[in-house]
């Protein structure tokens, strides 16, 4: 199963959020690319990315800055060429830290695939955490980085 099959954003949304997201996507597709339309789209898409719903406004704002059309084209192109960086990851000899929320919209098997390909990996899974660890679990997120850097004798 590829990365793209393991991401199901709308499954993490309520019915109201899915309906509202569909509405705002349609408005944008019809040409309404105003900040207001992009923010409304972000407001209904953001809950899929975070565990702590108090972080929705920050993610909604961030989502106004992307271009969903370009993102879709990139993902389609990556699927078309059967993009797989496993062999490249195997060439990395340096230590690598992967931090993932247990409630991330990207399935944990993606991190596990990277762990299996890397020579010197460390995986940290954060409880009650979605895609943005520094928002959902800032203390645990930054402690993980500090501890990792100390292990490497960098701090």
DRENTORKOL-3810 file (N, C-alpha, C; in nm, 4 decimals):
REM DRENTORKOL-3810
@n.u->0.0848; n.v->-0.1182; n.w->0.0000; ca.u->0.0000; ca.v->0.0000; ca.w->0.0000; c.u->0.0890; c.v->0.1241; c.w->0.0000
@n.u->0.0637; n.v->0.2186; n.w->-0.0889; ca.u->0.1485; ca.v->0.3365; ca.w->-0.0938; c.u->0.1025; c.v->0.4438; c.w->0.0053
@n.u->0.1873; n.v->0.5433; n.w->0.0228; ca.u->0.1604; ca.v->0.6528; ca.w->0.1161; c.u->0.0247; c.v->0.7159; c.w->0.0909
@n.u->-0.0097; n.v->0.7363; n.w->-0.0354; ca.u->-0.1307; ca.v->0.8093; ca.w->-0.0692; c.u->-0.2565; c.v->0.7313; c.w->-0.0334
@n.u->-0.2481; n.v->0.6010; n.w->-0.0370; ca.u->-0.3621; ca.v->0.5186; ca.w->0.0012; c.u->-0.3797; c.v->0.5174; c.w->0.1524
@n.u->-0.2772; n.v->0.5578; n.w->0.2256; ca.u->-0.2833; ca.v->0.5552; ca.w->0.3717; c.u->-0.3238; c.v->0.6903; c.w->0.4309
@n.u->-0.3588; n.v->0.7855; n.w->0.3480; ca.u->-0.4032; ca.v->0.9156; ca.w->0.3959; c.u->-0.5501; c.v->0.9319; c.w->0.3582
@n.u->-0.6346; n.v->0.9411; n.w->0.4585; ca.u->-0.7765; ca.v->0.9610; ca.w->0.4337; c.u->-0.8226; c.v->1.0758; c.w->0.5228
@n.u->-0.8066; n.v->1.1941; n.w->0.4719; ca.u->-0.8357; ca.v->1.3139; ca.w->0.5499; c.u->-0.9825; c.v->1.3211; c.w->0.5883
@n.u->-1.0704; n.v->1.2975; n.w->0.4940; ca.u->-1.2127; ca.v->1.3178; ca.w->0.5234; c.u->-1.2665; c.v->1.2182; c.w->0.6253
@n.u->-1.2024; n.v->1.1033; n.w->0.6417; ca.u->-1.2477; ca.v->1.0067; ca.w->0.7424; c.u->-1.2311; c.v->1.0613; c.w->0.8831
@n.u->-1.1450; n.v->1.1593; n.w->0.8987; ca.u->-1.1185; ca.v->1.2175; ca.w->1.0303; c.u->-1.2091; c.v->1.3368; c.w->1.0597
@n.u->-1.2983; n.v->1.3671; n.w->0.9678; ca.u->-1.3865; ca.v->1.4830; ca.w->0.9836; c.u->-1.5285; c.v->1.4379; c.w->1.0170
@n.u->-1.6004; n.v->1.5257; n.w->1.0881; ca.u->-1.7421; ca.v->1.4993; ca.w->1.1149; c.u->-1.8217; c.v->1.5205; c.w->0.9856
@n.u->-1.9438; n.v->1.4758; n.w->0.9871; ca.u->-2.0316; ca.v->1.4936; ca.w->0.8693; c.u->-2.0449; c.v->1.6420; c.w->0.8347
@n.u->-2.0646; n.v->1.7264; n.w->0.9347; ca.u->-2.0771; ca.v->1.8709; ca.w->0.9116; c.u->-1.9490; c.v->1.9271; c.w->0.8516
@n.u->-1.8352; n.v->1.8843; n.w->0.9045; ca.u->-1.7067; ca.v->1.9316; ca.w->0.8512; c.u->-1.6874; c.v->1.8861; c.w->0.7067
@n.u->-1.7225; n.v->1.7615; n.w->0.6764; ca.u->-1.7096; ca.v->1.7110; ca.w->0.5385; c.u->-1.8006; c.v->1.7879; c.w->0.4435
@n.u->-1.9244; n.v->1.8103; n.w->0.4854; ca.u->-2.0198; ca.v->1.8840; ca.w->0.4008; c.u->-1.9725; c.v->2.0271; c.w->0.3785
@n.u->-1.9260; n.v->2.0911; n.w->0.4843; ca.u->-1.8785; ca.v->2.2296; ca.w->0.4728; c.u->-1.7515; c.v->2.2365; c.w->0.3880
@n.u->-1.6625; n.v->2.1409; n.w->0.4061; ca.u->-1.5410; ca.v->2.1357; ca.w->0.3246; c.u->-1.5771; c.v->2.1189; c.w->0.1777
@n.u->-1.6708; n.v->2.0307; n.w->0.1494; ca.u->-1.7148; ca.v->2.0095; ca.w->0.0113; c.u->-1.7713; c.v->2.1393; c.w->-0.0475
@n.u->-1.8500; n.v->2.2101; n.w->0.0308; ca.u->-1.9077; ca.v->2.3371; ca.w->-0.0148; c.u->-1.7974; c.v->2.4370; c.w->-0.0490
@n.u->-1.7018; n.v->2.4547; n.w->0.0417; ca.u->-1.5969; ca.v->2.5547; ca.w->0.0181; c.u->-1.5008; c.v->2.5115; c.w->-0.0924
@n.u->-1.4765; n.v->2.3827; n.w->-0.1054; ca.u->-1.3967; ca.v->2.3350; ca.w->-0.2187; c.u->-1.4660; c.v->2.3684; c.w->-0.3501
@n.u->-1.5985; n.v->2.3490; n.w->-0.3538; ca.u->-1.6746; ca.v->2.3808; ca.w->-0.4752; c.u->-1.6684; c.v->2.5296; c.w->-0.5053
@n.u->-1.6798; n.v->2.6143; n.w->-0.4016; ca.u->-1.6712; ca.v->2.7591; ca.w->-0.4225; c.u->-1.5354; c.v->2.7975; c.w->-0.4816
@n.u->-1.4302; n.v->2.7400; n.w->-0.4260; ca.u->-1.2950; ca.v->2.7691; ca.w->-0.4748; c.u->-1.2782; c.v->2.7184; c.w->-0.6175
@n.u->-1.3294; n.v->2.5997; n.w->-0.6448; ca.u->-1.3204; ca.v->2.5440; ca.w->-0.7807; c.u->-1.3975; c.v->2.6266; c.w->-0.8827
@n.u->-1.5010; n.v->2.6990; n.w->-0.8350; ca.u->-1.5779; ca.v->2.7869; ca.w->-0.9232; c.u->-1.5094; c.v->2.9219; c.w->-0.9421
@n.u->-1.3970; n.v->2.9431; n.w->-0.8732; ca.u->-1.3214; ca.v->3.0667; ca.w->-0.8942; c.u->-1.3118; c.v->3.1586; c.w->-0.7746
@n.u->-1.3790; n.v->3.1269; n.w->-0.6654; ca.u->-1.3693; ca.v->3.2113; ca.w->-0.5459; c.u->-1.2423; c.v->3.1744; c.w->-0.4692
@n.u->-1.1348; n.v->3.2432; n.w->-0.5001; ca.u->-1.0068; ca.v->3.2161; ca.w->-0.4339; c.u->-0.9734; c.v->3.3250; c.w->-0.3327
@n.u->-1.0768; n.v->3.3914; n.w->-0.2834; ca.u->-1.0553; ca.v->3.4960; ca.w->-0.1838; c.u->-0.9985; c.v->3.4334; c.w->-0.0559
@n.u->-0.9399; n.v->3.5195; n.w->0.0253; ca.u->-0.8883; ca.v->3.4736; ca.w->0.1545; c.u->-1.0016; c.v->3.4123; c.w->0.2373
@n.u->-1.1185; n.v->3.4755; n.w->0.2348; ca.u->-1.2329; ca.v->3.4262; ca.w->0.3125; c.u->-1.2680; c.v->3.2820; c.w->0.2730
@n.u->-1.2752; n.v->3.2546; n.w->0.1442; ca.u->-1.3098; ca.v->3.1198; ca.w->0.0976; c.u->-1.2012; c.v->3.0203; c.w->0.1385
@n.u->-1.0756; n.v->3.0582; n.w->0.1233; ca.u->-0.9654; ca.v->2.9693; ca.w->0.1610; c.u->-0.9635; c.v->2.9440; c.w->0.3115
@n.u->-0.9945; n.v->3.0481; n.w->0.3910; ca.u->-0.9977; ca.v->3.0318; ca.w->0.5363; c.u->-1.1133; c.v->2.9415; c.w->0.5779
@n.u->-1.2289; n.v->2.9581; n.w->0.5147; ca.u->-1.3426; ca.v->2.8709; ca.w->0.5471; c.u->-1.3106; c.v->2.7257; c.w->0.5119
@n.u->-1.2470; n.v->2.7048; n.w->0.3964; ca.u->-1.2049; ca.v->2.5701; ca.w->0.3589; c.u->-1.1106; c.v->2.5152; c.w->0.4657
@n.u->-1.0138; n.v->2.5958; n.w->0.5050; ca.u->-0.9167; ca.v->2.5548; ca.w->0.6069; c.u->-0.9820; c.v->2.5239; c.w->0.7400
@n.u->-1.0823; n.v->2.6015; n.w->0.7751; ca.u->-1.1530; ca.v->2.5826; ca.w->0.9027; c.u->-1.2181; c.v->2.4447; c.w->0.9112
@n.u->-1.2665; n.v->2.3944; n.w->0.7983; ca.u->-1.3338; ca.v->2.2647; ca.w->0.7990; c.u->-1.2399; c.v->2.1490; c.w->0.7659
@n.u->-1.1229; n.v->2.1790; n.w->0.7134; ca.u->-1.0232; ca.v->2.0768; ca.w->0.6841; c.u->-0.9277; c.v->2.0564; c.w->0.8025
@n.u->-0.8980; n.v->2.1628; n.w->0.8739; ca.u->-0.7987; ca.v->2.1605; ca.w->0.9822; c.u->-0.8247; c.v->2.0547; c.w->1.0903
@n.u->-0.9501; n.v->2.0256; n.w->1.1286; ca.u->-0.9701; ca.v->1.9253; ca.w->1.2346; c.u->-0.9099; c.v->1.7878; c.w->1.2031
@n.u->-0.8889; n.v->1.7574; n.w->1.0767; ca.u->-0.8288; ca.v->1.6286; ca.w->1.0403; c.u->-0.6815; c.v->1.6216; c.w->1.0803
@n.u->-0.6189; n.v->1.7358; n.w->1.0969; ca.u->-0.4747; ca.v->1.7413; ca.w->1.1203; c.u->-0.4344; c.v->1.7464; c.w->1.2668
@n.u->-0.5280; n.v->1.7792; n.w->1.3551; ca.u->-0.4913; ca.v->1.8005; ca.w->1.4954; c.u->-0.5754; c.v->1.7155; c.w->1.5896
@n.u->-0.5162; n.v->1.6803; n.w->1.7019; ca.u->-0.5896; ca.v->1.6104; ca.w->1.8077; c.u->-0.6625; c.v->1.7121; c.w->1.8933
@n.u->-0.5927; n.v->1.8187; n.w->1.9316; ca.u->-0.6486; ca.v->1.9243; ca.w->2.0157; c.u->-0.7185; c.v->2.0263; c.w->1.9257
@n.u->-0.8495; n.v->2.0273; n.w->1.9300; ca.u->-0.9278; ca.v->2.1137; ca.w->1.8404; c.u->-0.9045; c.v->2.2625; c.w->1.8654
@n.u->-0.8428; n.v->2.2970; n.w->1.9772; ca.u->-0.8075; ca.v->2.4379; ca.w->2.0012; c.u->-0.7042; c.v->2.4858; c.w->1.8992
@n.u->-0.6356; n.v->2.3919; n.w->1.8343; ca.u->-0.5342; ca.v->2.4271; ca.w->1.7341; c.u->-0.5911; c.v->2.4449; c.w->1.5938
@n.u->-0.7200; n.v->2.4232; n.w->1.5772; ca.u->-0.7825; ca.v->2.4354; ca.w->1.4451; c.u->-0.7595; c.v->2.5731; c.w->1.3825
@n.u->-0.7777; n.v->2.6853; n.w->1.4543; ca.u->-0.7572; ca.v->2.8155; ca.w->1.3897; c.u->-0.6157; c.v->2.8337; c.w->1.3322
@n.u->-0.5151; n.v->2.7870; n.w->1.4028; ca.u->-0.3772; ca.v->2.8012; ca.w->1.3530; c.u->-0.3573; c.v->2.7203; c.w->1.2257
@n.u->-0.4105; n.v->2.6005; n.w->1.2220; ca.u->-0.3953; ca.v->2.5158; ca.w->1.1038; c.u->-0.4824; c.v->2.5687; c.w->0.9899
@n.u->-0.6013; n.v->2.6170; n.w->1.0211; ca.u->-0.6873; ca.v->2.6758; ca.w->0.9174; c.u->-0.6146; c.v->2.7905; c.w->0.8481
@n.u->-0.5493; n.v->2.8739; n.w->0.9257; ca.u->-0.4717; ca.v->2.9862; ca.w->0.8693; c.u->-0.3590; c.v->2.9334; c.w->0.7814
@n.u->-0.2882; n.v->2.8325; n.w->0.8300; ca.u->-0.1784; ca.v->2.7746; ca.w->0.7537; c.u->-0.2286; c.v->2.7174; c.w->0.6213
@n.u->-0.3459; n.v->2.6562; n.w->0.6237; ca.u->-0.4004; ca.v->2.5950; ca.w->0.5030; c.u->-0.4420; c.v->2.6979; c.w->0.3980
@n.u->-0.4564; n.v->2.8241; n.w->0.4356; ca.u->-0.4864; ca.v->2.9284; ca.w->0.3358; c.u->-0.3651; c.v->2.9560; c.w->0.2476
@n.u->-0.2482; n.v->2.9163; n.w->0.2936; ca.u->-0.1241; ca.v->2.9493; ca.w->0.2244; c.u->-0.0856; c.v->2.8483; c.w->0.1172
@n.u->-0.1470; n.v->2.7304; n.w->0.1193; ca.u->-0.1142; ca.v->2.6274; ca.w->0.0214; c.u->-0.1987; c.v->2.6415; c.w->-0.1034
@n.u->-0.1642; n.v->2.5623; n.w->-0.2014; ca.u->-0.2406; ca.v->2.5600; ca.w->-0.3248; c.u->-0.2864; c.v->2.4157; c.w->-0.3477
@n.u->-0.4138; n.v->2.3851; n.w->-0.3171; ca.u->-0.4607; ca.v->2.2473; ca.w->-0.3281; c.u->-0.4488; c.v->2.1905; c.w->-0.4693
@n.u->-0.4606; n.v->2.2751; n.w->-0.5710; ca.u->-0.4479; ca.v->2.2273; ca.w->-0.7090; c.u->-0.3064; c.v->2.1771; c.w->-0.7342
@n.u->-0.2076; n.v->2.2544; n.w->-0.6905; ca.u->-0.0688; ca.v->2.2124; ca.w->-0.7082; c.u->-0.0407; c.v->2.0873; c.w->-0.6260
@n.u->-0.0901; n.v->2.0841; n.w->-0.5019; ca.u->-0.0714; ca.v->1.9645; ca.w->-0.4187; c.u->-0.1283; c.v->1.8410; c.w->-0.4881
@n.u->-0.2477; n.v->1.8525; n.w->-0.5421; ca.u->-0.3112; ca.v->1.7395; ca.w->-0.6092; c.u->-0.2287; c.v->1.6961; c.w->-0.7304
@n.u->-0.1784; n.v->1.7914; n.w->-0.8059; ca.u->-0.0964; ca.v->1.7577; ca.w->-0.9228; c.u->0.0324; c.v->1.6866; c.w->-0.8818
@n.u->0.0949; n.v->1.7332; n.w->-0.7745; ca.u->0.2173; ca.v->1.6687; ca.w->-0.7258; c.u->0.1876; c.v->1.5253; c.w->-0.6839
@n.u->0.0815; n.v->1.5055; n.w->-0.6042; ca.u->0.0464; ca.v->1.3709; ca.w->-0.5588; c.u->0.0112; c.v->1.2794; c.w->-0.6769
@n.u->-0.0623; n.v->1.3321; n.w->-0.7745; ca.u->-0.0962; ca.v->1.2518; ca.w->-0.8925; c.u->0.0300; c.v->1.2115; c.w->-0.9678
@n.u->0.1220; n.v->1.3051; n.w->-0.9815; ca.u->0.2473; ca.v->1.2768; ca.w->-1.0510; c.u->0.3286; c.v->1.1724; c.w->-0.9755
@n.u->0.3334; n.v->1.1846; n.w->-0.8432; ca.u->0.4077; ca.v->1.0878; ca.w->-0.7623; c.u->0.3460; c.v->0.9484; c.w->-0.7741
@n.u->0.2140; n.v->0.9415; n.w->-0.7765; ca.u->0.1472; ca.v->0.8120; ca.w->-0.7953; c.u->0.1790; c.v->0.7555; c.w->-0.9340
@n.u->0.1741; n.v->0.8433; n.w->-1.0331; ca.u->0.1961; ca.v->0.8018; ca.w->-1.1721; c.u->0.3347; c.v->0.7403; c.w->-1.1922
@n.u->0.4350; n.v->0.7980; n.w->-1.1265; ca.u->0.5709; ca.v->0.7454; ca.w->-1.1421; c.u->0.6035; c.v->0.6407; c.w->-1.0363
@n.u->0.5037; n.v->0.6061; n.w->-0.9553; ca.u->0.5222; ca.v->0.5070; ca.w->-0.8478; c.u->0.6386; c.v->0.5495; c.w->-0.7584
@n.u->0.6327; n.v->0.6725; n.w->-0.7113; ca.u->0.7392; ca.v->0.7308; ca.w->-0.6295; c.u->0.7650; c.v->0.6470; c.w->-0.5057
@n.u->0.8903; n.v->0.6151; n.w->-0.4853; ca.u->0.9316; ca.v->0.5364; ca.w->-0.3692; c.u->1.0761; c.v->0.5754; c.w->-0.3370
@n.u->1.0971; n.v->0.6311; n.w->-0.2191; ca.u->1.2315; ca.v->0.6769; ca.w->-0.1817; c.u->1.3030; c.v->0.5788; c.w->-0.0888
@n.u->1.2525; n.v->0.4559; n.w->-0.0790; ca.u->1.3098; ca.v->0.3569; ca.w->0.0122; c.u->1.4581; c.v->0.3337; c.w->-0.0149
@n.u->1.4949; n.v->0.3168; n.w->-0.1397; ca.u->1.6366; ca.v->0.2914; ca.w->-0.1721; c.u->1.7235; c.v->0.4102; c.w->-0.1335
@n.u->1.6725; n.v->0.5300; n.w->-0.1531; ca.u->1.7470; ca.v->0.6494; ca.w->-0.1121; c.u->1.7635; c.v->0.6576; c.w->0.0383
@n.u->1.6583; n.v->0.6207; n.w->0.1111; ca.u->1.6666; ca.v->0.6208; ca.w->0.2572; c.u->1.7709; c.v->0.5214; c.w->0.3065
@n.u->1.7843; n.v->0.4100; n.w->0.2375; ca.u->1.8817; ca.v->0.3078; ca.w->0.2766; c.u->2.0254; c.v->0.3605; c.w->0.2659
@n.u->2.0447; n.v->0.4626; n.w->0.1855; ca.u->2.1785; ca.v->0.5188; ca.w->0.1671; c.u->2.2170; c.v->0.6142; c.w->0.2802
@n.u->2.1187; n.v->0.6605; n.w->0.3568; ca.u->2.1474; ca.v->0.7523; ca.w->0.4675; c.u->2.2141; c.v->0.6776; c.w->0.5818
@n.u->2.3297; n.v->0.7215; n.w->0.6196; ca.u->2.4037; ca.v->0.6565; ca.w->0.7285; c.u->2.3973; c.v->0.7390; c.w->0.8576
@n.u->2.3413; n.v->0.8564; n.w->0.8485; ca.u->2.3345; ca.v->0.9464; ca.w->0.9636; c.u->2.2156; c.v->0.9120; c.w->1.0526
@n.u->2.2199; n.v->0.9504; n.w->1.1798; ca.u->2.1035; ca.v->0.9304; ca.w->1.2679; c.u->1.9852; c.v->1.0151; c.w->1.2201
@n.u->1.8664; n.v->0.9581; n.w->1.2289; ca.u->1.7445; ca.v->1.0265; ca.w->1.1852; c.u->1.6393; c.v->1.0126; c.w->1.2944
@n.u->1.5773; n.v->1.1242; n.w->1.3309; ca.u->1.4686; ca.v->1.1256; ca.w->1.4282; c.u->1.3368; c.v->1.1452; c.w->1.3542
@n.u->1.2427; n.v->1.0571; n.w->1.3792; ca.u->1.1080; ca.v->1.0690; ca.w->1.3239; c.u->1.0128; c.v->1.0840; c.w->1.4414
@n.u->0.9365; n.v->1.1917; n.w->1.4407; ca.u->0.8368; ca.v->1.2150; ca.w->1.5448; c.u->0.7008; c.v->1.2124; c.w->1.4780
@n.u->0.6118; n.v->1.1301; n.w->1.5314; ca.u->0.4784; ca.v->1.1200; ca.w->1.4733; c.u->0.3751; c.v->1.1123; c.w->1.5841
@n.u->0.2635; n.v->1.1802; n.w->1.5613; ca.u->0.1516; ca.v->1.1702; ca.w->1.6534; c.u->0.0775; c.v->1.0398; c.w->1.6324
@n.u->0.0316; n.v->0.9801; n.w->1.7396; ca.u->-0.0426; ca.v->0.8542; ca.w->1.7282; c.u->-0.1760; c.v->0.8737; c.w->1.6562
@n.u->-0.2271; n.v->0.9955; n.w->1.6544; ca.u->-0.3515; ca.v->1.0246; ca.w->1.5839; c.u->-0.3266; c.v->1.1036; c.w->1.4557
@n.u->-0.2077; n.v->1.0904; n.w->1.4001; ca.u->-0.1739; ca.v->1.1589; ca.w->1.2752; c.u->-0.2599; c.v->1.1043; c.w->1.1625
@n.u->-0.2964; n.v->1.1892; n.w->1.0679; ca.u->-0.3745; ca.v->1.1434; ca.w->0.9539; c.u->-0.2902; c.v->1.0592; c.w->0.8592
@n.u->-0.1593; n.v->1.0680; n.w->0.8699; ca.u->-0.0714; ca.v->0.9797; ca.w->0.7937; c.u->-0.0507; c.v->0.8538; c.w->0.8770
@n.u->-0.0861; n.v->0.7427; n.w->0.8201; ca.u->-0.0809; ca.v->0.6153; ca.w->0.8895; c.u->0.0599; c.v->0.5866; c.w->0.9425
@n.u->0.0663; n.v->0.5236; n.w->1.0576; ca.u->0.1943; ca.v->0.4936; ca.w->1.1229; c.u->0.2829; c.v->0.4030; c.w->1.0379
@n.u->0.2250; n.v->0.3289; n.w->0.9477; ca.u->0.3068; ca.v->0.2412; ca.w->0.8637; c.u->0.4028; c.v->0.3212; c.w->0.7756
@n.u->0.3717; n.v->0.4469; n.w->0.7497; ca.u->0.4643; ca.v->0.5313; ca.w->0.6739; c.u->0.5919; c.v->0.5516; c.w->0.7538
@n.u->0.5790; n.v->0.5835; n.w->0.8822; ca.u->0.6970; ca.v->0.5992; ca.w->0.9680; c.u->0.7695; c.v->0.4658; c.w->0.9824
@n.u->0.6937; n.v->0.3584; n.w->0.9956; ca.u->0.7560; ca.v->0.2263; ca.w->1.0106; c.u->0.8324; c.v->0.1858; c.w->0.8852
@n.u->0.7816; n.v->0.2249; n.w->0.7681; ca.u->0.8533; ca.v->0.1983; ca.w->0.6431; c.u->0.9859; c.v->0.2721; c.w->0.6429
@n.u->0.9838; n.v->0.3968; n.w->0.6864; ca.u->1.1079; ca.v->0.4751; ca.w->0.6939; c.u->1.2038; c.v->0.4139; c.w->0.7954
@n.u->1.1515; n.v->0.3742; n.w->0.9101; ca.u->1.2345; ca.v->0.3128; ca.w->1.0137; c.u->1.3041; c.v->0.1880; c.w->0.9599
@n.u->1.2305; n.v->0.1071; n.w->0.8855; ca.u->1.2869; ca.v->-0.0161; ca.w->0.8310; c.u->1.3898; c.v->0.0097; c.w->0.7218
@n.u->1.3798; n.v->0.1237; n.w->0.6541; ca.u->1.4730; ca.v->0.1541; ca.w->0.5465; c.u->1.5995; c.v->0.2232; c.w->0.5982
@n.u->1.5873; n.v->0.2968; n.w->0.7071; ca.u->1.7004; ca.v->0.3742; ca.w->0.7581; c.u->1.7972; c.v->0.2884; c.w->0.8381
@n.u->1.9225; n.v->0.3288; n.w->0.8344; ca.u->2.0254; ca.v->0.2542; ca.w->0.9082; c.u->2.0284; c.v->0.2915; c.w->1.0565
@n.u->2.0003; n.v->0.4187; n.w->1.0877; ca.u->2.0163; ca.v->0.4655; ca.w->1.2249; c.u->1.8960; c.v->0.5507; c.w->1.2673
@n.u->1.7749; n.v->0.4896; n.w->1.2734; ca.u->1.6551; ca.v->0.5676; ca.w->1.3027; c.u->1.6156; c.v->0.5666; c.w->1.4502
@n.u->1.5430; n.v->0.6691; n.w->1.4890; ca.u->1.4741; ca.v->0.6730; ca.w->1.6181; c.u->1.3324; c.v->0.7210; c.w->1.5898
@n.u->1.2346; n.v->0.6459; n.w->1.6379; ca.u->1.0947; ca.v->0.6833; ca.w->1.6202; c.u->1.0363; c.v->0.7198; c.w->1.7553
@n.u->0.9727; n.v->0.8365; n.w->1.7621; ca.u->0.9012; ca.v->0.8800; ca.w->1.8815; c.u->0.7549; c.v->0.8957; c.w->1.8410
@n.u->0.6675; n.v->0.8244; n.w->1.9110; ca.u->0.5236; ca.v->0.8357; ca.w->1.8883; c.u->0.4630; c.v->0.9139; c.w->2.0043
@n.u->0.3948; n.v->1.0218; n.w->1.9710; ca.u->0.3364; ca.v->1.1091; ca.w->2.0733; c.u->0.1885; c.v->1.0773; c.w->2.0938
@n.u->0.1503; n.v->1.0623; n.w->2.2197; ca.u->0.0109; ca.v->1.0379; ca.w->2.2577; c.u->-0.0724; c.v->1.1647; c.w->2.2352
@n.u->-0.1991; n.v->1.1442; n.w->2.2048; ca.u->-0.2943; ca.v->1.2549; ca.w->2.1884; c.u->-0.2364; c.v->1.3622; c.w->2.0981
@n.u->-0.1911; n.v->1.3190; n.w->1.9822; ca.u->-0.1199; ca.v->1.4093; ca.w->1.8919; c.u->-0.1535; c.v->1.3745; c.w->1.7479
@n.u->-0.1838; n.v->1.4774; n.w->1.6697; ca.u->-0.2095; ca.v->1.4602; ca.w->1.5278; c.u->-0.0855; c.v->1.4886; c.w->1.4451
@n.u->-0.1033; n.v->1.5581; n.w->1.3344; ca.u->0.0037; ca.v->1.5829; ca.w->1.2375; c.u->0.1025; c.v->1.6909; c.w->1.2828
@n.u->0.0602; n.v->1.7773; n.w->1.3708; ca.u->0.1441; ca.v->1.8897; ca.w->1.4147; c.u->0.1803; c.v->1.8730; c.w->1.5618
@n.u->0.2854; n.v->1.7972; n.w->1.5866; ca.u->0.3277; ca.v->1.7663; ca.w->1.7228; c.u->0.3616; c.v->1.8876; c.w->1.8059
@n.u->0.4222; n.v->1.9868; n.w->1.7434; ca.u->0.4608; ca.v->2.1065; ca.w->1.8176; c.u->0.3401; c.v->2.1878; c.w->1.8619
@n.u->0.2226; n.v->2.1606; n.w->1.8050; ca.u->0.0999; ca.v->2.2263; ca.w->1.8506; c.u->0.0238; c.v->2.1393; c.w->1.9502
@n.u->0.0040; n.v->2.0130; n.w->1.9154; ca.u->-0.0749; ca.v->1.9242; ca.w->2.0011; c.u->-0.0018; c.v->1.8845; c.w->2.1292
@n.u->0.1269; n.v->1.8599; n.w->2.1198; ca.u->0.2051; ca.v->1.8150; ca.w->2.2357; c.u->0.3408; c.v->1.8876; c.w->2.2376
@n.u->0.3401; n.v->2.0205; n.w->2.2533; ca.u->0.4659; ca.v->2.0943; ca.w->2.2417; c.u->0.5736; c.v->2.0510; c.w->2.3414
@n.u->0.5346; n.v->2.0248; n.w->2.4653; ca.u->0.6346; ca.v->1.9858; ca.w->2.5655; c.u->0.7011; c.v->1.8542; c.w->2.5253
@n.u->0.6220; n.v->1.7527; n.w->2.4973; ca.u->0.6764; ca.v->1.6218; ca.w->2.4601; c.u->0.7531; c.v->1.6292; c.w->2.3282
@n.u->0.7026; n.v->1.7083; n.w->2.2360; ca.u->0.7665; ca.v->1.7220; ca.w->2.1041; c.u->0.9078; c.v->1.7796; c.w->2.1183
@n.u->0.9184; n.v->1.8928; n.w->2.1873; ca.u->1.0490; ca.v->1.9579; ca.w->2.1990; c.u->1.1422; c.v->1.8837; c.w->2.2946
@n.u->1.0858; n.v->1.8170; n.w->2.3950; ca.u->1.1689; ca.v->1.7321; ca.w->2.4815; c.u->1.2284; c.v->1.6168; c.w->2.4020
@n.u->1.1511; n.v->1.5611; n.w->2.3115; ca.u->1.2006; ca.v->1.4522; ca.w->2.2269; c.u->1.3192; c.v->1.4986; c.w->2.1428
@n.u->1.3074; n.v->1.6167; n.w->2.0877; ca.u->1.4174; ca.v->1.6714; ca.w->2.0067; c.u->1.5390; c.v->1.6981; c.w->2.0945
@n.u->1.5178; n.v->1.7640; n.w->2.2093; ca.u->1.6296; ca.v->1.7933; ca.w->2.3001; c.u->1.6998; c.v->1.6648; c.w->2.3448
@n.u->1.6217; n.v->1.5647; n.w->2.3859; ca.u->1.6805; ca.v->1.4377; ca.w->2.4308; c.u->1.7577; c.v->1.3694; c.w->2.3192
@n.u->1.7045; n.v->1.3748; n.w->2.1991; ca.u->1.7718; ca.v->1.3133; ca.w->2.0846; c.u->1.9058; c.v->1.3820; c.w->2.0561
@n.u->1.9024; n.v->1.5138; n.w->2.0570; ca.u->2.0259; ca.v->1.5894; ca.w->2.0320; c.u->2.1295; c.v->1.5670; c.w->2.1431
@n.u->2.0829; n.v->1.5530; n.w->2.2658; ca.u->2.1742; ca.v->1.5217; ca.w->2.3765; c.u->2.2368; c.v->1.3841; c.w->2.3580
@n.u->2.1570; n.v->1.2878; n.w->2.3119; ca.u->2.2105; ca.v->1.1536; ca.w->2.2854; c.u->2.3207; c.v->1.1581; c.w->2.1796
@n.u->2.3020; n.v->1.2473; n.w->2.0834; ca.u->2.4022; ca.v->1.2614; ca.w->1.9778; c.u->2.5189; c.v->1.3483; c.w->2.0215
@n.u->2.5083; n.v->1.3997; n.w->2.1460; ca.u->2.6092; ca.v->1.4876; ca.w->2.2021; c.u->2.6222; c.v->1.6181; c.w->2.1238
@n.u->2.5072; n.v->1.6663; n.w->2.0750; ca.u->2.5039; ca.v->1.7920; ca.w->2.0018; c.u->2.4704; c.v->1.9079; c.w->2.0959
@n.u->2.3946; n.v->1.8802; n.w->2.2001; ca.u->2.3585; ca.v->1.9854; ca.w->2.2977; c.u->2.4469; c.v->1.9753; c.w->2.4200
END
